[in-house]
Amino acid sequence: MNFGLLFKALDAVVLLREAARRFTAPPAPPADTGLEKTVLDAGLVDHLETRLTNVVVAALKEAFARDHARLELERAQLDEQRRRADEALRVELRRQEADRELGRLRLLAGTALVGFIASVVLVAARLEGASSPARGVAAVGWLLLVGALGAAFTAQGRVSASSLDGRQPIAAGPAGAAALWLLIAGLALSAIGLLF
């Protein structure tokens, strides 16, 4: 509530009432004035006071209605700003979650690629002295590393698609889990192939 406006309105009512009394009261009552004229003057003053009071009350109601409408508009604007901020925060958190998952999958893909290249180079260097079972185990390890690389790329595509669609949770799905296990198995078999 705007109390300053209320006090100004009450001051205006008091001033108008005093002014009405000055203008309606005769400066000096004449000697021949009777009781009827006093009653008439009192009725006129009461009528003016009533009208002035009604005008002030109407002005106050209008001011309060205007303040109420302004406050409702400000409240609606604040609610809309809060809703937008919440939506922006939700989108940012979702983007960060997708970035973390994509980073994890890229790390898996890079590790699978480096493991494949290192295994191929090391086995090629020892190719003449390697036995057939060692070559076979190394080849299976290579296939698993290539499978881990493909699964990581598939999972990255799934995460990218789910980050664009706000209804789906951001998850790599089965391809993300398979990429990790294929990478571990491929590195293990490649290492076993190099040991024999």
ROLUM-366492 format. One line per 8 residues: number of its first residue (from 1); their letters; for each residue x, y, z of C-alpha. Coordinates in nm, 4 decimals. Each point is the difference from the previous one (the first is absolute). Layout:
<pts>
NUM) A) X/Y/Z; ...
</pts>
This chain:
<pts>
1) MNFGLLFK) 0.0000/0.0000/0.0000; 0.1099/0.3534/-0.0680; -0.0429/0.1695/0.3384; 0.1414/0.3313/-0.1232; -0.2864/0.0284/-0.2455; -0.2483/-0.0878/0.2738; 0.1328/0.2724/0.2323; -0.0072/0.2576/-0.2807
9) ALDAVVLL) -0.3608/-0.0908/-0.0734; -0.0979/0.0344/0.3660; 0.1762/0.3394/0.0189; -0.1947/0.1091/-0.3075; -0.3271/-0.1063/0.1644; 0.0770/0.2002/0.3142; 0.0997/0.3087/-0.2016; -0.3114/-0.0215/-0.2154
17) REAARRFT) -0.2171/-0.0340/0.3077; 0.1570/0.3067/0.1585; -0.0415/0.1970/-0.3227; -0.3628/-0.1055/-0.0217; -0.0606/0.1208/0.3545; 0.1598/0.3392/-0.0711; -0.1990/0.0628/-0.3137; -0.3315/-0.1242/0.1361
25) APPAPPAD) 0.0186/0.1641/0.3416; -0.1052/0.3659/0.0004; 0.2611/0.2441/0.1285; -0.2288/0.1445/0.2618; -0.3520/-0.1175/0.0573; -0.2501/0.2775/-0.0643; -0.2334/0.0898/0.2809; -0.3118/-0.1008/-0.1876
33) TGLEKTVL) 0.1248/-0.3546/-0.0944; -0.2303/-0.2634/0.1238; 0.0231/-0.3633/0.0883; -0.1046/-0.1059/-0.3515; 0.3057/0.1601/-0.1629; 0.2373/-0.1753/0.2451; -0.1603/-0.3356/-0.0755; 0.0240/0.0721/-0.3743
41) DAGLVDHL) 0.3705/0.0927/0.0287; 0.0718/-0.3131/0.2049; -0.1740/-0.2157/-0.2617; 0.2021/0.1642/-0.2778; 0.3270/-0.0637/0.1887; -0.0948/-0.3614/0.0636; -0.0881/-0.0414/-0.3667; 0.3362/0.1458/-0.1113
49) ETRLTNVV) 0.1879/-0.2150/0.2496; -0.1786/-0.3107/-0.1235; 0.0771/0.0816/-0.3635; 0.3650/0.0755/0.0753; 0.0305/-0.3210/0.2006; -0.1487/-0.1975/-0.2886; 0.2433/0.1601/-0.2457; 0.2989/-0.0786/0.2215
57) VAALKEAF) -0.1147/-0.3583/0.0566; -0.0439/-0.0481/-0.3755; 0.3498/0.1407/-0.0610; 0.1461/-0.2308/0.2621; -0.1758/-0.3021/-0.1498; 0.1321/0.0896/-0.3428; 0.3546/0.0438/0.1334; -0.0155/-0.3325/0.1830
65) ARDHARLE) -0.1383/-0.1752/-0.3083; 0.2799/0.1480/-0.2125; 0.2634/-0.1100/0.2538; -0.1526/-0.3476/0.0153; 0.0046/-0.0304/-0.3801; 0.3636/0.1175/-0.0117; 0.1001/-0.2510/0.2681; -0.1763/-0.2832/-0.1842
73) LERAQLDE) 0.1795/0.0943/-0.3220; 0.3369/0.0067/0.1784; -0.0752/-0.3365/0.1618; -0.0884/-0.1501/-0.3384; 0.3222/0.1373/-0.1513; 0.2072/-0.1433/0.2863; -0.1687/-0.3391/-0.0392; 0.0759/0.0031/-0.3737
81) QRRRADEA) 0.3647/0.0950/0.0629; 0.0295/-0.2767/0.2603; -0.1492/-0.2516/-0.2429; 0.2443/0.1045/-0.2739; 0.2957/-0.0197/0.2403; -0.1068/-0.3478/0.1126; -0.0321/-0.1146/-0.3614; 0.3414/0.1459/-0.0900
89) LRVELRRQ) 0.1557/-0.1740/0.3007; -0.1611/-0.3311/-0.0962; 0.1282/0.0305/-0.3578; 0.3514/0.0913/0.1207; 0.0131/-0.2937/0.2425; -0.1173/-0.2332/-0.2765; 0.2674/0.1367/-0.2351; 0.2708/-0.0501/0.2634
97) EADRELGR) -0.1179/-0.3552/0.0628; 0.0147/-0.0738/-0.3740; 0.3493/0.1533/-0.0222; 0.1251/-0.2191/0.2857; -0.1419/-0.3148/-0.1587; 0.1414/0.0905/-0.3422; 0.3407/0.0640/0.1581; -0.0070/-0.3419/0.1658
105) LRLLAGTA) -0.0938/-0.1691/-0.3279; 0.2694/0.1898/-0.1914; 0.2551/-0.1153/0.2556; -0.1146/-0.3602/-0.0510; 0.0213/0.0387/-0.3787; 0.3466/0.1575/0.0195; 0.1245/-0.2717/0.2325; -0.1364/-0.2710/-0.2306
113) LVGFIASV) 0.1666/0.1594/-0.3012; 0.3355/0.0450/0.1741; -0.0191/-0.3553/0.1386; -0.0759/-0.1383/-0.3465; 0.2864/0.1898/-0.1643; 0.2471/-0.0910/0.2766; -0.1028/-0.3660/-0.0126; 0.0344/-0.0161/-0.3780
121) VLVAARLE) 0.3435/0.1654/0.0093; 0.1277/-0.2237/0.2795; -0.1328/-0.3212/-0.1539; 0.1335/0.0967/-0.3450; 0.3439/0.0484/0.1531; -0.0175/-0.3503/0.1503; -0.1941/-0.1588/-0.2856; 0.2800/-0.2352/-0.1091
129) GASSPARG) 0.0525/-0.1446/0.3464; -0.3679/-0.0110/0.1054; -0.1864/-0.3293/0.0084; -0.3324/-0.0597/-0.1713; -0.2008/0.0032/0.3270; 0.1674/0.3271/0.0986; -0.0894/0.1485/-0.3377; -0.3565/-0.1260/0.0353
137) VAAVGWLL) -0.0391/0.1478/0.3516; 0.1468/0.3300/-0.1219; -0.2389/0.0023/-0.2974; -0.2998/-0.0584/0.2300; 0.1309/0.2834/0.2201; 0.0197/0.2251/-0.3061; -0.3584/-0.0862/-0.0941; -0.1158/0.0782/0.3527
145) LVGALGAA) 0.1826/0.3352/-0.0066; -0.1581/0.0883/-0.3349; -0.3367/-0.1059/0.1454; 0.0642/0.2276/0.3026; 0.0778/0.2870/-0.2370; -0.3224/-0.0592/-0.1958; -0.2095/-0.0341/0.3166; 0.1460/0.3253/0.1357
153) FTAQGRVS) -0.0899/0.1819/-0.3228; -0.3522/-0.1464/0.0074; -0.0436/0.1066/0.3622; 0.1216/0.3518/-0.0848; -0.2663/0.0259/-0.2687; -0.2665/-0.1140/0.2455; 0.1100/0.2545/0.2623; 0.0011/0.2782/-0.2586
161) ASSLDGRQ) -0.3512/-0.0923/-0.1142; -0.1356/-0.0237/0.3545; 0.1526/0.3368/0.0935; -0.1977/0.1654/-0.2799; -0.3258/-0.1638/0.1096; -0.0878/0.1434/0.3410; -0.2328/-0.2876/0.0926; 0.2556/-0.2826/-0.0094
169) PIAAGPAG) 0.2541/-0.0481/0.2771; 0.3610/0.0434/-0.1036; 0.1492/-0.3479/-0.0048; 0.2408/-0.1884/-0.2223; -0.2162/-0.3088/0.0240; 0.1276/-0.3515/-0.0516; 0.2597/0.1156/-0.2550; 0.1758/0.2104/0.2669
177) AAALWLLI) 0.0285/-0.2948/0.2380; 0.1036/-0.2327/-0.2824; 0.2745/0.2420/-0.1090; 0.1587/-0.0144/0.3449; -0.0133/-0.3781/0.0269; 0.1194/-0.0540/-0.3575; 0.2905/0.2364/0.0655; 0.1027/-0.1855/0.3162
185) AGLALSAI) -0.0290/-0.3404/-0.1667; 0.1813/0.1157/-0.3153; 0.2904/0.1487/0.1972; 0.0229/-0.3135/0.2130; 0.0052/-0.2361/-0.3016; 0.2494/0.2206/-0.1828; 0.2296/-0.0067/0.3018; -0.0372/-0.3790/0.0283
193) GLLF) 0.0812/-0.0337/-0.3711; 0.3162/0.2043/0.0478; 0.1131/-0.2115/0.2972; -0.0032/-0.3266/-0.1925
</pts>
